[in-house]
């Protein structure tokens, strides 16, 4: 049974959360639900589960927008909030779209590499964002732009997968078919994940901070 001091530390941490942090946790929760729905789709092939997975990622995007607005409205930016946001974004806009792509039919060996590359790029992009924000927050400058596309832009990939599901082109019927390259298969659609990941880690693409 937890000691009184342990319970005290637990509730102290919760009291330390800001309102925006709860929206961030909503983002993370939606990302986890998206992965669960994708797993259900793979088990039963119900397109409703596929749409539900995509819908959870869309809901995570809404939470992600709201947590930033609430933080600005209440002037509650904090290192804790920034770290929570990054961890939630990895789940919702890194892992969840990759799992949805895998569930949708990108299961060849080269597809695995493409999806893993995409997630790793997202993690790297968020780490770089945190370092940049931390560095500039202690000086007189404000963060005016970021390098590379934000990880929530992966919502575009989700939209592509939704359209594929709507037109009945999942699994063996994925757009552009499948290529056999050496020992493994590659679904060309997986290259969109490679493109998205590459844009996230680009140092020449500057995105204004809104």
N, C-alpha and C positions, 0 to 999 in steps of 0.2 A: 504494500500500500504506500502511495507517495507520501513523503514527509510534508509537514506544514510548510517548511521552507521551499520544498520543490513546487508545491501548489502555488505558493506566493510568487515564485519566479515565473511560473507558467502564466498566471493572470497578469503579472506585471508586463510580460511581453505583449499580451493581447491589448492591454491598455496603451501600450506604446504605438499601436497601429493607428494610422490616420484614416480618415474616411476614404481617401483615394485608394488606400491599400486593400480595402475590401473589394473594390471594383477590380483591382489587379488579381486578387484571389479568384474572383468570378471568371476572369480570363483564363487562369490556370485550370480551374474546374472544367470549363468548357473544352479545353484542350484534351484533358484526360477522357472526358465523355466522348470526344470525337474519335479517339483511339479505340475505345470500347465498341462504339458503333461500327467502326471499320472491321473489327474482329468479328462482330456478329454478322456482318455482310459476308465475310469470307466463309463463315460456317454455314449460313443458310441461303446465300445468294439473293436475299430480299433487297431489291433496289431501294426500298424505303429506308433500310439501315444505311445504305450508302449516302442517300440524301440527308439523313439525320446526322451522319458524321460530318458532312460538308456544312450542314446548318450549324453545328456546334462550333466549327471554326469561324463561321460568319459571326456567330454570337460573341465569340472571343474577341473578334475584331471590334465589335461595338463596345465591349467592356474596356478594351485597350484605348479606344478613343476617349471614353468617358473618364477613365482614371486620370488621364493627362489633363483634361478640362477641369475636373474637380480639384486636382492638385494646384492648378494655376488659380482657380477661383478662390480657394482657401489659403493660398500661399503656404502650402504644406510639403514642399519638395524636401526630400531627405535621402541620405545614402541608402537607408533601409528600403525606401520606396523604389529607388533606382534598381537595386539588386533584385527585389521582388519582381519588378517589371521585366527584367531580363530573363529571369528563370521562367516566368509565365510565358514569355514570348517564345522561348526555346520549345516549350511544350506545344503551344497552340499554332505557331507559325513555322516551326522547324519539324519536330517529330510528327505532329498530326498530319500535315500535308504529305509527308514522305510515306507514312503508313497508309494513307488513303490511296496514294499512287500505287503502292505495293498491292493493296487489296484490289485495286482496279485492273491489275494485270501486269504491272511492271515487275516481273519476278525473275528475269534472266540474270545471268551473272553480271553483265555490264550494267543492267538496271540497278542492281544492288550497289555497285560502285557509284553510279550517278546519284542515287538517293542518299547514300552515306556522305558523299561529297557535299551535297546540298545542305544537309544538317550541320556538318562540320563548318561550312562557310557561315551559316547562320550563327553558330556559337562564337566563331571568331569575330564576326561583325559586331555582335553584342559586347564582347569583351573589349574590343577597340573603342566602341562607343562609351563604355563606362570609364575607361582610362582618359579619353578626351574630355568628357564632362567633368571628371574629377580634377584634371589638370587646370582647366579653364575656370572652374568654380572658385578656386582660391585666389585668382587674380582679378584684375579690373575688367577683363574681357568677358563677354557673354558668348555662349556657343551660338554662332550664326549659321553654321552649316555642318553637315556630317559627310564623311566619306563613304560612298557606296549606298546602295538602296536600302531602306529600312527592311527588316525581316518581315513585317506585316504585309509587304507587297506580295508575299507568297499567296495571298488571297486570290491573285490572278490565276495561279496554277489550279487552285480549288475550283474557280469558275470554269476553267477548261475541262476539268474532270466532271463537273456537274453536267456540262453540255454533252460530254461523251456518254454519260449515263442516260441522259434524256434522249439521245439519238440511238441508244442501244449499242454503243461501241465501246464496251468494256471487255476485259478478258482477252480472248483470242481475236476480238474484233477491234482492238485499239487502233486509233488513227495511225496511218502510215505503216501499219503492219509490224513485222518483226524481221530483223536482220540477224543472220548467223555470222558472227565474227570470231574466228578461231574456235575455242572450245565453248563459248558462251553465246547466249542470245542478247540482243539489244532491241528494245522497243524505241524507235526514234523519238517518241513522245517524251521519253525520260530525259532527252537532251534539253528540254525546257527547264527541267530542274537544275541541270548543269549551268545553263545560262543564268537562271535566277541566282544561284549561289555565287557565280562569278561576278555578277553585278553587285552583290552585297559586299564582297571583299575588295572591290575596285578602289584604288586610291586616287584615280583621276576623275571619277564621277562624283561631283560635289552636289549634295542635296541640301537646299536651304532649310533651315529650321523654322517650322511654322509656329 
